[in-house]
Amino acid sequence: MNSLLTPAARQPRFACLHCICRFFNRAGLKNHVRAKHPATDHAASQSQSPSAHGLPSPQQSNEQFPPLCSPTVETQDHHDFIQPPLFDDDDYNNYDNYDNYDDYGYQDENNIFDDNLSGSGSRSSTPISVPSSQDHARRICDKYGNDIPIDSPPPPRESDLGPDDWTPYQSQVEFELADFLYRRNQMSASDINYLLSLWGASSATHGEAPPFPDHMDLYSAIDSTPIGDVSWESFSLRFNGTRPNDAVPPWMDAEYDVWFRNPRNLVHNIISNPDFNNAFDYAPYQEHDANGTRRYHNFMSRNWAWRQADLISEDPETHGSFFCPIILGSDKTTVSVATGHNEYWPVYLSIGNIHNNVRCAHRNGLVLLGFLAIPKTDKEHQNDADFHKFRRQLLHSSLAKILECLKPFMTTPDIVHCVNGHFRRAIYGLGPYIADYPEQCLLACTVQGWCARCTAPSRDLNGHRHLRRSHAHTDMLVREFELGALWDEYGIVGDIIPFTNAFPRADIHELLLPDLLHQLIKGVFKDHIVTWITDYIKAKYPEREANRILDDIDRHIALAPSFAGLRRFADGRGFKQWTGDDSKALMKVYLPAIEGYVPQDMVRALRAFLECCYIVRRDILDTNSLRELEDALEHYYTCRKIFEDCGVHAEGFNLPRQHSLHHYLQLVRAFGAPNGLCSSITESKHIKAVKEPW
């Protein structure tokens, strides 16, 4: 038990038989042997079955496997599909090498221990090169799942009816008019009727009629447009536990409706969208620049997708399929406060195969999946433990019900029409979940104040060495401890079943993503550093002098020159409601504005944090970027102590959003650039999916 909970001393235990190099685990040793001593490893590799890694066996292909070799170095704009480093289950659960391996057991080329380098990190990574002609994920089939030659032309799409077919519209003019009035201009029904009556009066002299008689005919044509439409469905849930003998709370009798769209149909629409043809990855890959530096960019270029593909390939029935990760995101939003505080809880869906720039843009790479129920009750019962438990379980039961149609195709291939027109077999799997910290705690069934990803206790979130949470570890704790001990000692809500338990290969703790918007931009910067600096000025100076200094800082902010990329704050930072864009803009001008009014260590802490924030917000990161990020984090951890020493935040930094910085290095290695999986994507989707329709 102690070996599971306490990291062992970091000593390289595995020695190479052909040189003096030593490694922390067998995966590093195997990679080294393949890279430095390929002749000694070639005979052993010939005896291994390629199908164990999801590749066709020699009997399935007329081509022979090439000798093991170094990966082809990629240019700036292209990548090669190469097999990941070999991975052992023992290594996956071994935390001796926490710094050398990411959360999913894959070796990072920055930190391979090599005695030849006197302990310095060797940045050499040599996975097995796989020729593209044998890439099993590139196989194509017909619509019935039968393999066809790779060079077969794609079948015509059902919508390819010719350039003059505008069904259900009579002409291009009707389509363009409907698009303009309903989507682009969002004209009211009465104004549509008035415009069409004028159109009819002007065209009557020529014996012609307007494209639509009135707004009802226009709406009917729009509603009958079949392409890409997925109808709405609903189901109801209600409390089915033990009821009190008297005074039954109203929430126990209420029914809660959940509206959603079929996720399989939504995934089919995304996979078949021809707009994504040049921004779609069918297989995990490693990406290197011209200098051989590892790059972290799109989702499929990182280790989590590779590990999932390895697990899927263990079943021979899935060979010839490509892995399609289902990315989910949810975020409560309020559309009106003055007229009744109307809240909605939308859930969004995307897939990991499309590139990050597609998911961030308004190109239907992220679609509305459904609306979760928001239970409410009277003030008398709103703090009841049973009500809180019901709300948590309602979330998980709703998500499991919505996604259940995908479950059969997480083990059996689904035939899908792909972006390039061909049919392929797809295997689905639950991928990362985009959520802010409160929702991460709800999803991971952890107590707020604790980390949802690792076992760091709420009283010691500053520690750097804590094991990551896992489904197996949580289940073991739930079996062994009472609910009170789970809550107090491990931060686990033990009587809730996570929705991921119902799906294969899914572990909610490893699927929670870094959230740039709420953790860094709104969290550490706005809620912490800016607030602490303001508190320091108010505590150090008398009220009159403190207000003068804060006004002077606001004047410095307002004096920012007019320049591309810089926003001018005419009234300083004194606005009531902050948005993510406000915080991003203030980051660019706040540092010079506080110079001279606060201690230098506060300026250094802010500067180090801004460096971290700007690094992780890059669209493409590489191994050099991660070294810069690690250095900036260490600098920030050192300088932020000034806030504790001066008494502004004397209780320390046991704050979840501060603690989240510890996980960014591993999460970038696991999921790629955080910019492509940030809650700012779901927040921007609120406008089109929720607020404008409302």
C-alpha positions as CSV (number, residue, x, y, z in Angstrom):
1,M,0.0,0.0,0.0
2,N,2.8,2.4,0.9
3,S,4.5,1.8,-2.4
4,L,1.4,3.0,-4.2
5,L,1.1,6.2,-2.2
6,T,4.7,7.3,-1.8
7,P,7.0,7.9,-4.7
8,A,10.3,5.9,-4.4
9,A,13.7,7.5,-4.7
10,R,14.5,8.4,-8.2
11,Q,17.3,6.0,-9.2
12,P,18.0,4.6,-12.7
13,R,17.4,0.9,-12.2
14,F,17.7,-0.6,-15.7
15,A,21.1,-0.9,-17.3
16,C,21.9,-1.3,-21.0
17,L,23.8,-4.5,-21.8
18,H,25.7,-2.9,-24.6
19,C,26.9,0.4,-23.1
20,I,27.0,2.2,-19.7
21,C,23.7,4.0,-20.0
22,R,21.0,3.4,-17.3
23,F,17.3,4.2,-17.4
24,F,14.4,4.5,-14.9
25,N,12.2,1.8,-16.5
26,R,12.0,-0.7,-19.3
27,A,10.3,1.6,-21.8
28,G,13.3,3.9,-21.7
29,L,15.7,1.0,-22.0
30,K,13.9,-0.5,-25.0
31,N,13.8,2.9,-26.8
32,H,17.6,3.3,-26.2
33,V,18.4,-0.2,-27.5
34,R,16.3,0.5,-30.7
35,A,18.0,3.8,-31.2
36,K,21.6,3.1,-30.3
37,H,22.0,-0.7,-30.8
38,P,19.5,-1.6,-33.6
39,A,21.4,-4.6,-34.8
40,T,21.1,-6.3,-31.5
41,D,17.4,-5.6,-31.2
42,H,16.5,-6.4,-34.9
43,A,16.3,-10.2,-34.4
44,A,14.0,-9.8,-31.4
45,S,11.8,-7.3,-33.2
46,Q,11.3,-9.7,-36.2
47,S,9.8,-12.3,-33.8
48,Q,7.2,-9.8,-32.5
49,S,3.8,-9.7,-34.1
50,P,3.2,-6.3,-35.7
51,S,-0.6,-6.8,-35.1
52,A,0.1,-6.3,-31.4
53,H,0.4,-2.7,-32.1
54,G,-2.6,-2.4,-34.4
55,L,-0.5,-3.0,-37.6
56,P,-1.2,-5.6,-40.2
57,S,0.8,-8.9,-39.9
58,P,3.0,-9.9,-42.8
59,Q,0.3,-12.4,-43.9
60,Q,-2.1,-9.5,-44.3
61,S,0.2,-7.4,-46.5
62,N,2.4,-8.2,-49.5
63,E,5.0,-5.7,-48.2
64,Q,7.7,-6.7,-45.7
65,F,8.4,-4.6,-42.6
66,P,11.6,-2.6,-42.9
67,P,14.4,-2.8,-40.4
68,L,13.9,-0.7,-37.3
69,C,15.2,2.8,-37.9
70,S,15.1,6.4,-36.7
71,P,11.9,8.3,-37.4
72,T,11.9,10.5,-40.5
73,V,12.4,14.1,-39.4
74,E,9.3,16.2,-40.2
75,T,9.4,19.5,-42.0
76,Q,7.5,22.5,-40.6
77,D,4.3,21.7,-42.5
78,H,4.1,17.9,-42.6
79,H,4.2,15.0,-40.2
80,D,4.9,11.3,-40.4
81,F,2.8,8.6,-38.7
82,I,5.1,6.7,-36.4
83,Q,4.6,4.1,-33.8
84,P,4.8,5.2,-30.1
85,P,7.5,4.1,-27.8
86,L,6.9,0.6,-26.3
87,F,5.0,0.7,-23.1
88,D,4.8,-1.7,-20.2
89,D,2.0,-1.9,-17.6
90,D,4.6,-1.9,-14.9
91,D,6.0,1.3,-16.3
92,Y,2.6,2.8,-16.5
93,N,2.1,2.5,-12.8
94,N,5.7,3.4,-11.8
95,Y,6.1,6.8,-10.4
96,D,9.9,6.7,-9.7
97,N,10.3,8.6,-13.0
98,Y,7.6,11.2,-12.5
99,D,9.6,13.9,-14.2
100,N,10.8,11.8,-17.1
101,Y,7.4,10.5,-18.1
102,D,4.1,12.1,-18.7
103,D,0.8,11.1,-16.9
104,Y,0.3,8.2,-19.4
105,G,3.7,6.6,-19.2
106,Y,5.2,7.8,-22.4
107,Q,8.8,8.9,-22.2
108,D,9.7,12.5,-22.8
109,E,12.7,13.0,-24.9
110,N,13.8,16.0,-22.8
111,N,14.6,13.9,-19.7
112,I,16.1,10.6,-20.6
113,F,18.9,9.8,-18.1
114,D,22.1,9.0,-19.9
115,D,25.4,8.3,-18.1
116,N,27.3,9.3,-21.3
117,L,26.0,12.8,-20.8
118,S,27.0,13.0,-17.1
119,G,23.4,13.0,-16.0
120,S,22.2,15.6,-18.4
121,G,19.0,15.1,-20.4
122,S,19.3,13.5,-23.8
123,R,16.8,14.9,-26.3
124,S,16.9,11.9,-28.6
125,S,13.6,10.0,-29.2
126,T,13.6,7.1,-31.7
127,P,10.3,5.4,-32.1
128,I,9.7,2.8,-34.8
129,S,9.1,4.2,-38.3
130,V,6.0,2.8,-39.9
131,P,5.5,3.2,-43.7
132,S,2.3,5.0,-44.6
133,S,1.2,2.2,-47.0
134,Q,0.9,-0.1,-44.0
135,D,-0.9,2.4,-41.8
136,H,-4.0,0.5,-40.7
137,A,-5.9,3.6,-39.9
138,R,-5.8,4.6,-43.6
139,R,-7.7,1.6,-44.8
140,I,-11.0,2.4,-46.6
141,C,-14.1,0.3,-47.1
142,D,-17.5,0.5,-48.7
143,K,-20.6,1.6,-46.9
144,Y,-21.2,-2.1,-45.8
145,G,-17.7,-2.3,-44.2
146,N,-16.0,-4.4,-46.9
147,D,-12.4,-3.5,-47.6
148,I,-11.7,-1.8,-50.9
149,P,-8.3,-0.9,-52.6
150,I,-6.7,2.2,-51.1
151,D,-6.6,3.9,-54.5
152,S,-10.4,3.6,-55.1
153,P,-12.2,6.8,-55.9
154,P,-14.6,8.1,-53.3
155,P,-18.3,7.4,-53.9
156,P,-20.6,10.3,-54.7
157,R,-22.2,12.0,-51.7
158,E,-25.9,11.9,-51.3
159,S,-25.9,15.6,-51.4
160,D,-24.0,15.8,-54.7
161,L,-27.0,16.4,-56.9
162,G,-25.4,19.0,-59.1
163,P,-24.6,22.7,-58.9
164,D,-28.2,23.7,-59.8
165,D,-30.0,21.7,-57.1
166,W,-31.0,23.8,-54.2
167,T,-33.6,21.5,-52.6
168,P,-35.9,22.4,-50.8
169,Y,-35.4,25.8,-52.3
170,Q,-36.4,26.6,-55.9
171,S,-33.3,28.6,-56.7
172,Q,-30.1,30.0,-55.3
173,V,-31.9,33.3,-54.8
174,E,-34.4,31.6,-52.4
175,F,-31.5,30.0,-50.5
176,E,-29.5,33.2,-50.2
177,L,-32.5,35.2,-49.1
178,A,-33.5,32.6,-46.4
179,D,-29.9,32.6,-45.2
180,F,-29.7,36.4,-45.1
181,L,-33.1,37.0,-43.4
182,Y,-32.9,34.2,-40.8
183,R,-29.3,33.7,-40.0
184,R,-27.3,36.8,-40.9
185,N,-29.8,39.6,-40.4
186,Q,-32.1,37.7,-37.9
187,M,-35.0,39.8,-39.1
188,S,-38.3,39.6,-37.2
189,A,-41.4,37.8,-38.6
190,S,-43.3,41.1,-39.0
191,D,-40.4,42.7,-40.9
192,I,-40.0,39.7,-43.1
193,N,-43.7,39.9,-44.1
194,Y,-43.3,43.7,-44.8
195,L,-40.2,43.1,-47.0
196,L,-41.9,40.3,-48.9
197,S,-45.0,42.4,-49.5
198,L,-42.9,45.1,-51.0
199,W,-41.1,42.6,-53.1
200,G,-44.4,41.1,-54.3
201,A,-45.8,44.6,-55.2
202,S,-42.7,45.5,-57.2
203,S,-42.6,42.2,-59.1
204,A,-46.3,42.0,-59.8
205,T,-46.0,44.4,-62.7
206,H,-43.7,41.8,-64.4
207,G,-46.0,38.9,-63.6
208,E,-43.7,37.4,-61.0
209,A,-44.1,36.4,-57.4
210,P,-41.7,37.0,-54.4
211,P,-39.5,34.0,-53.4
212,F,-41.7,33.4,-50.3
213,P,-45.3,34.6,-49.7
214,D,-44.7,35.3,-46.0
215,H,-42.6,34.4,-43.1
216,M,-44.4,31.1,-42.4
217,D,-43.5,29.8,-45.9
218,L,-39.9,30.9,-45.3
219,Y,-39.7,29.1,-41.9
220,S,-41.2,25.9,-43.5
221,A,-38.5,25.9,-46.1
222,I,-35.8,26.3,-43.5
223,D,-37.2,23.6,-41.3
224,S,-37.4,21.1,-44.2
225,T,-33.7,21.6,-45.1
226,P,-32.4,18.0,-44.5
227,I,-28.6,18.4,-44.8
228,G,-26.8,18.1,-41.4
229,D,-29.9,18.3,-39.3
230,V,-30.1,16.2,-36.1
231,S,-33.5,16.2,-34.4
232,W,-33.9,16.9,-30.7
233,E,-34.8,14.2,-28.2
234,S,-35.6,14.2,-24.5
235,F,-35.9,12.0,-21.5
236,S,-37.0,12.7,-17.9
237,L,-35.3,11.7,-14.6
238,R,-36.6,11.9,-11.1
239,F,-35.5,10.9,-7.6
240,N,-35.9,7.2,-6.8
241,G,-34.4,7.0,-3.4
242,T,-35.8,6.7,0.1
243,R,-38.4,9.3,0.9
244,P,-39.1,10.8,4.4
245,N,-42.4,9.7,6.0
246,D,-43.7,13.3,6.2
247,A,-42.9,16.7,4.6
248,V,-41.5,15.3,1.3
249,P,-39.2,18.0,-0.3
250,P,-40.6,19.3,-3.6
251,W,-37.4,18.3,-5.5
252,M,-38.1,14.6,-4.8
253,D,-41.5,14.8,-6.6
254,A,-40.2,16.9,-9.6
255,E,-39.3,15.5,-13.0
256,Y,-36.2,16.9,-14.7
257,D,-36.2,17.0,-18.5
258,V,-32.9,16.6,-20.4
259,W,-32.9,17.6,-24.0
260,F,-30.2,16.3,-26.4
261,R,-29.3,15.4,-29.9
262,N,-28.1,12.0,-31.0
263,P,-24.3,12.1,-30.4
264,R,-23.6,9.5,-33.0
265,N,-25.3,11.5,-35.7
266,L,-23.5,14.6,-34.6
267,V,-20.1,12.8,-34.8
268,H,-21.1,11.5,-38.3
269,N,-21.8,15.1,-39.4
270,I,-18.4,16.3,-38.2
271,I,-16.5,13.3,-39.7
272,S,-18.2,13.7,-43.0
273,N,-17.8,17.5,-43.3
274,P,-15.7,18.1,-46.4
275,D,-14.6,21.5,-45.1
276,F,-12.3,19.6,-42.6
277,N,-10.6,17.5,-45.3
278,N,-7.2,19.2,-44.9
279,A,-7.5,19.4,-41.1
280,F,-8.3,15.8,-40.1
281,D,-6.0,13.1,-38.6
282,Y,-6.9,9.5,-38.8
283,A,-4.1,8.2,-36.6
284,P,-1.9,9.3,-33.7
285,Y,1.4,10.7,-34.8
286,Q,4.6,12.4,-33.5
287,E,5.5,15.7,-34.9
288,H,9.0,17.1,-35.3
289,D,10.3,20.3,-36.8
290,A,13.2,20.5,-39.3
291,N,15.7,20.3,-36.4
292,G,14.2,17.2,-34.9
293,T,12.5,19.0,-32.0
294,R,9.3,17.4,-30.8
295,R,6.3,19.6,-31.2
296,Y,3.0,19.6,-29.3
297,H,0.2,20.9,-31.4
298,N,-3.0,19.1,-32.4
299,F,-4.7,16.6,-30.2
300,M,-3.7,13.4,-32.2
301,S,0.0,14.4,-32.0
302,R,0.2,13.5,-28.3
303,N,0.5,10.6,-26.0
304,W,-3.0,10.0,-24.7
305,A,-4.4,9.3,-28.1
306,W,-1.5,6.9,-28.8
307,R,-2.1,5.0,-25.5
308,Q,-5.8,4.7,-26.4
309,A,-5.0,3.4,-29.9
310,D,-2.7,0.8,-28.3
311,L,-5.5,-0.4,-26.0
312,I,-7.9,-0.6,-28.9
313,S,-5.5,-2.5,-31.0
314,E,-5.4,-5.3,-28.4
315,D,-8.7,-6.5,-29.9
316,P,-8.1,-8.0,-33.4
317,E,-11.7,-7.1,-34.3
318,T,-10.8,-3.4,-34.2
319,H,-7.9,-3.7,-36.6
320,G,-8.3,-1.5,-39.7
321,S,-10.3,1.1,-37.7
322,F,-9.3,4.6,-36.8
323,F,-9.7,6.0,-33.3
324,C,-12.2,8.9,-32.9
325,P,-12.0,10.6,-29.4
326,I,-15.2,12.2,-28.3
327,I,-14.4,15.6,-26.7
328,L,-17.1,17.0,-24.4
329,G,-17.5,20.4,-22.7
330,S,-20.1,22.0,-20.5
331,D,-20.5,25.3,-18.8
332,K,-23.5,26.9,-17.1
333,T,-24.6,30.2,-18.5
334,T,-27.2,32.9,-17.6
335,V,-29.2,34.4,-20.4
336,S,-31.2,36.8,-18.3
337,V,-31.1,38.1,-14.7
338,A,-33.8,40.8,-14.8
339,T,-36.6,38.6,-16.1
340,G,-36.2,35.6,-13.8
341,H,-32.5,34.5,-13.8
342,N,-32.8,32.0,-16.6
343,E,-30.0,29.5,-16.5
344,Y,-29.0,26.9,-19.0
345,W,-26.4,24.2,-18.8
346,P,-25.4,23.3,-22.4
347,V,-23.1,20.4,-23.3
348,Y,-21.0,20.6,-26.4
349,L,-19.3,17.9,-28.5
350,S,-16.3,17.7,-30.7
351,I,-13.8,15.1,-31.8
352,G,-10.1,14.9,-31.4
353,N,-9.3,14.1,-35.0
354,I,-9.9,17.7,-36.3
355,H,-7.2,20.2,-35.8
356,N,-7.2,22.8,-33.0
357,N,-7.7,25.8,-35.3
358,V,-10.9,24.1,-36.7
359,R,-12.3,23.5,-33.2
360,C,-11.6,27.1,-32.1
361,A,-13.1,28.6,-35.2
362,H,-16.9,28.9,-35.9
363,R,-16.8,26.1,-38.4
364,N,-19.1,23.5,-36.7
365,G,-16.1,21.6,-35.3
366,L,-17.8,22.1,-31.9
367,V,-21.6,21.4,-31.8
368,L,-24.3,21.7,-29.3
369,L,-25.1,18.2,-27.8
370,G,-27.8,19.0,-25.3
371,F,-29.0,20.8,-22.2
372,L,-28.6,19.3,-18.7
373,A,-31.3,19.8,-16.1
374,I,-30.6,22.3,-13.3
375,P,-32.5,21.1,-10.1
376,K,-33.8,23.8,-7.8
377,T,-35.7,23.7,-4.6
378,D,-36.9,26.1,-1.9
379,K,-34.6,27.7,0.6
380,E,-35.6,25.3,3.3
381,H,-34.1,22.3,1.5
382,Q,-31.4,23.8,-0.7
383,N,-28.6,22.9,1.8
384,D,-29.8,19.3,2.4
385,A,-27.1,16.7,1.9
386,D,-29.6,14.5,0.0
387,F,-30.4,17.3,-2.4
388,H,-26.7,17.9,-3.1
389,K,-26.1,14.2,-3.7
390,F,-29.1,14.1,-6.1
391,R,-27.8,17.0,-8.1
392,R,-24.4,15.4,-8.5
393,Q,-25.8,12.0,-9.5
394,L,-28.3,13.7,-11.9
395,L,-25.4,15.1,-13.8
396,H,-23.6,11.8,-14.2
397,S,-26.8,9.8,-15.0
398,S,-27.8,12.4,-17.7
399,L,-24.4,12.3,-19.4
400,A,-24.4,8.4,-19.3
401,K,-27.9,8.3,-20.9
402,I,-27.0,10.9,-23.6
403,L,-23.9,9.0,-24.6
404,E,-25.1,5.5,-24.4
405,C,-25.7,5.1,-28.2
406,L,-21.9,5.5,-28.6
407,K,-21.0,2.7,-26.2
408,P,-21.5,-0.3,-28.7
409,F,-19.1,1.4,-31.1
410,M,-16.3,1.8,-28.5
411,T,-15.6,-1.9,-29.0
412,T,-17.2,-2.6,-32.4
413,P,-16.3,-0.5,-35.5
414,D,-18.8,2.0,-36.8
415,I,-18.9,2.6,-40.6
416,V,-18.6,6.4,-41.1
417,H,-18.4,8.6,-44.2
418,C,-15.2,10.6,-43.9
419,V,-14.2,14.1,-44.8
420,N,-12.5,12.9,-48.1
421,G,-15.6,11.1,-49.3
422,H,-14.4,7.5,-48.4
423,F,-16.0,5.2,-45.9
424,R,-13.9,4.0,-42.9
425,R,-14.3,2.0,-39.7
426,A,-14.2,4.2,-36.5
427,I,-13.8,3.2,-32.9
428,Y,-15.1,5.8,-30.5
429,G,-13.7,6.6,-27.0
430,L,-14.5,9.2,-24.4
431,G,-11.9,11.9,-24.7
432,P,-11.0,15.0,-22.7
433,Y,-13.7,17.0,-20.9
434,I,-13.6,20.8,-21.1
435,A,-14.9,22.3,-17.8
436,D,-14.0,24.9,-15.2
437,Y,-12.9,23.9,-11.7
438,P,-16.3,23.6,-10.0
439,E,-17.5,21.4,-12.8
440,Q,-14.3,19.4,-12.8
441,C,-15.0,18.6,-9.1
442,L,-18.6,17.5,-10.0
443,L,-17.3,15.3,-12.9
444,A,-14.5,13.8,-10.9
445,C,-16.7,13.3,-7.7
446,T,-14.1,15.2,-5.6
447,V,-14.6,17.7,-2.9
448,Q,-14.1,21.4,-3.8
449,G,-10.7,22.6,-2.5
450,W,-9.1,19.3,-3.6
451,C,-7.4,18.6,-6.9
452,A,-9.5,16.6,-9.3
453,R,-6.5,15.1,-11.1
454,C,-4.1,14.1,-8.3
455,T,-4.2,13.1,-4.6
456,A,-2.8,16.4,-3.3
457,P,-4.7,17.1,-0.1
458,S,-6.5,20.5,0.2
459,R,-4.1,21.4,3.1
460,D,-1.0,20.8,1.0
461,L,-1.7,21.8,-2.6
462,N,1.8,23.3,-2.8
463,G,3.5,19.8,-2.9
464,H,5.1,18.8,-6.2
465,R,5.0,15.0,-5.7
466,H,1.5,13.5,-5.6
467,L,0.1,10.5,-7.5
468,R,-2.6,11.2,-10.1
469,R,-6.0,9.9,-9.2
470,S,-7.4,7.0,-11.2
471,H,-10.6,5.0,-11.4
472,A,-8.9,1.9,-9.9
473,H,-7.4,3.8,-7.0
474,T,-10.7,5.6,-6.2
475,D,-12.7,2.3,-6.3
476,M,-10.2,0.7,-3.9
477,L,-10.6,3.6,-1.5
478,V,-14.4,3.5,-1.7
479,R,-14.3,-0.2,-0.8
480,E,-12.0,0.2,2.1
481,F,-13.2,3.5,3.8
482,E,-16.4,5.1,5.1
483,L,-17.9,8.0,3.3
484,G,-16.8,10.5,6.0
485,A,-13.2,9.3,5.8
486,L,-13.3,9.5,2.0
487,W,-14.5,13.1,2.2
488,D,-12.1,14.3,4.9
489,E,-8.9,12.4,4.1
490,Y,-9.1,11.9,0.3
491,G,-11.5,14.5,-1.0
492,I,-13.7,11.9,-2.6
493,V,-17.5,12.0,-2.8
494,G,-17.8,8.2,-2.4
495,D,-21.6,7.8,-2.9
496,I,-21.6,9.1,-6.5
497,I,-20.9,7.0,-9.6
498,P,-19.0,8.9,-12.4
499,F,-20.6,8.6,-15.8
500,T,-17.3,7.4,-17.2
501,N,-17.6,4.1,-15.3
502,A,-20.2,3.1,-17.8
503,F,-17.8,3.3,-20.8
504,P,-14.7,1.3,-21.7
505,R,-11.2,2.7,-21.4
506,A,-12.6,5.9,-19.7
507,D,-11.2,7.4,-16.5
508,I,-12.6,10.8,-15.6
509,H,-9.5,11.8,-13.6
510,E,-7.2,11.6,-16.7
511,L,-9.7,13.3,-19.0
512,L,-9.9,16.7,-17.2
513,L,-8.0,19.3,-19.2
514,P,-6.1,22.5,-18.3
515,D,-8.4,25.4,-18.4
516,L,-6.6,28.5,-19.6
517,L,-9.5,30.9,-19.3
518,H,-10.7,30.1,-15.7
519,Q,-7.5,28.8,-14.2
520,L,-4.9,31.2,-15.5
521,I,-6.5,34.3,-17.2
522,K,-9.5,34.8,-14.9
523,G,-8.1,32.8,-12.0
524,V,-4.4,33.3,-11.2
525,F,-4.1,36.7,-12.9
526,K,-7.3,38.5,-12.2
527,D,-8.6,36.9,-9.0
528,H,-5.2,36.3,-7.4
529,I,-2.3,38.5,-8.5
530,V,-4.3,41.7,-9.4
531,T,-6.4,41.4,-6.2
532,W,-3.3,40.7,-4.0
533,I,-1.5,43.7,-5.4
534,T,-4.5,45.9,-4.7
535,D,-4.8,44.5,-1.2
536,Y,-1.1,45.2,-0.6
537,I,-1.4,48.8,-1.6
538,K,-4.5,49.3,0.6
539,A,-2.7,47.6,3.6
540,K,0.6,49.4,3.3
541,Y,-0.7,53.0,2.8
542,P,-3.4,55.1,4.5
543,E,-6.7,55.0,2.7
544,R,-6.3,58.4,1.0
545,E,-2.8,57.6,-0.2
546,A,-3.8,54.1,-1.3
547,N,-6.6,55.5,-3.4
548,R,-4.3,58.0,-5.0
549,I,-1.8,55.3,-5.9
550,L,-4.6,53.1,-7.4
551,D,-5.9,56.1,-9.4
552,D,-2.4,56.7,-10.6
553,I,-2.1,53.0,-11.7
554,D,-5.4,53.4,-13.6
555,R,-4.1,56.5,-15.3
556,H,-1.0,54.6,-16.4
557,I,-3.2,51.9,-17.8
558,A,-5.4,54.4,-19.6
559,L,-2.3,56.0,-21.2
560,A,-1.4,52.9,-23.1
561,P,-0.7,54.0,-26.7
562,S,-2.9,53.2,-29.6
563,F,-1.3,50.1,-31.2
564,A,-2.4,47.0,-32.9
565,G,-3.2,44.3,-30.3
566,L,-3.3,46.7,-27.4
567,R,-6.7,47.7,-25.9
568,R,-7.1,51.1,-24.3
569,F,-8.8,51.2,-20.9
570,A,-10.2,54.8,-20.8
571,D,-11.2,54.4,-17.2
572,G,-8.4,52.2,-16.1
573,R,-9.2,48.8,-14.6
574,G,-12.2,50.0,-12.6
575,F,-15.0,48.2,-14.5
576,K,-17.5,46.0,-12.7
577,Q,-17.8,42.8,-14.8
578,W,-14.6,41.3,-16.1
579,T,-14.6,39.1,-19.2
580,G,-11.8,36.8,-20.4
581,D,-11.0,39.4,-23.1
582,D,-10.7,42.1,-20.5
583,S,-8.2,40.1,-18.5
584,K,-6.2,39.2,-21.6
585,A,-6.0,42.9,-22.6
586,L,-5.1,44.0,-19.1
587,M,-2.2,41.5,-19.0
588,K,-0.5,43.5,-21.7
589,V,-0.4,46.8,-19.9
590,Y,-0.6,46.0,-16.2
591,L,3.1,45.2,-15.5
592,P,4.5,48.6,-16.4
593,A,1.6,50.3,-14.6
594,I,2.5,48.9,-11.2
595,E,6.2,49.5,-11.5
596,G,7.4,51.6,-8.6
597,Y,4.4,51.1,-6.4
598,V,5.0,47.5,-5.2
599,P,8.1,45.6,-4.2
600,Q,10.3,44.2,-7.0
601,D,9.5,40.6,-6.1
602,M,5.8,41.3,-6.9
603,V,6.8,42.7,-10.2
604,R,9.0,39.7,-10.8
605,A,6.2,37.3,-9.8
606,L,3.8,38.9,-12.2
607,R,6.4,38.9,-15.0
608,A,7.1,35.2,-14.4
609,F,3.4,34.3,-14.4
610,L,2.8,36.3,-17.6
611,E,5.7,34.3,-19.2
612,C,4.0,31.0,-18.2
613,C,0.6,32.2,-19.5
614,Y,1.9,33.4,-22.8
615,I,3.9,30.1,-23.3
616,V,1.0,27.8,-22.7
617,R,-1.3,29.9,-24.9
618,R,0.8,29.3,-28.0
619,D,-0.8,27.4,-30.8
620,I,2.3,25.2,-31.1
621,L,4.6,24.2,-28.3
622,D,7.8,22.2,-28.5
623,T,10.4,20.7,-26.1
624,N,12.2,24.1,-25.9
625,S,8.9,25.7,-25.0
626,L,8.3,23.2,-22.2
627,R,11.8,23.9,-20.8
628,E,11.0,27.6,-20.8
629,L,7.7,26.9,-19.1
630,E,9.3,24.9,-16.4
631,D,11.9,27.6,-15.7
632,A,9.2,30.3,-15.6
633,L,7.1,28.2,-13.2
634,E,10.0,27.8,-10.8
635,H,10.7,31.5,-11.0
636,Y,7.0,32.3,-10.2
637,Y,6.9,29.8,-7.3
638,T,10.0,31.5,-5.8
639,C,8.8,35.1,-6.3
640,R,5.2,34.7,-5.2
641,K,6.3,34.1,-1.7
642,I,6.4,37.9,-1.3
643,F,2.6,37.9,-1.1
644,E,2.8,35.5,1.9
645,D,5.7,37.3,3.6
646,C,4.1,40.7,3.4
647,G,0.8,39.3,4.9
648,V,-1.4,39.9,1.9
649,H,-2.0,36.1,1.6
650,A,-0.4,34.9,4.8
651,E,-2.3,31.5,4.7
652,G,-0.2,30.3,1.8
653,F,-1.1,29.1,-1.7
654,N,-3.3,26.1,-1.1
655,L,-5.5,27.2,-3.9
656,P,-6.7,24.8,-6.6
657,R,-6.1,27.3,-9.5
658,Q,-2.6,27.9,-8.3
659,H,-2.0,24.2,-7.9
660,S,-3.3,23.5,-11.4
661,L,0.0,25.0,-12.7
662,H,1.8,21.9,-11.5
663,H,0.0,19.7,-14.1
664,Y,0.5,21.8,-17.2
665,L,3.7,20.2,-18.3
666,Q,2.2,16.7,-18.2
667,L,-1.1,17.8,-19.7
668,V,0.6,19.4,-22.7
669,R,2.5,16.2,-23.3
670,A,-0.7,14.2,-23.0
671,F,-3.2,16.4,-24.9
672,G,-1.2,18.9,-27.0
673,A,-1.5,22.7,-27.0
674,P,-4.1,23.8,-24.4
675,N,-5.3,26.6,-26.7
676,G,-7.2,24.0,-28.7
677,L,-9.1,22.6,-25.7
678,C,-9.9,25.6,-23.6
679,S,-13.2,26.6,-22.0
680,S,-13.1,29.9,-24.0
681,I,-14.2,27.7,-27.0
682,T,-17.4,26.6,-25.2
683,E,-17.9,30.1,-23.8
684,S,-17.8,31.7,-27.3
685,K,-20.2,29.0,-28.5
686,H,-22.8,30.1,-25.9
687,I,-23.6,33.2,-28.1
688,K,-24.7,31.2,-31.1
689,A,-26.0,28.1,-29.4
690,V,-27.8,29.6,-26.4
691,K,-28.0,33.4,-26.1
692,E,-29.1,34.4,-29.6
693,P,-31.7,31.6,-29.9
694,W,-33.1,32.6,-26.5
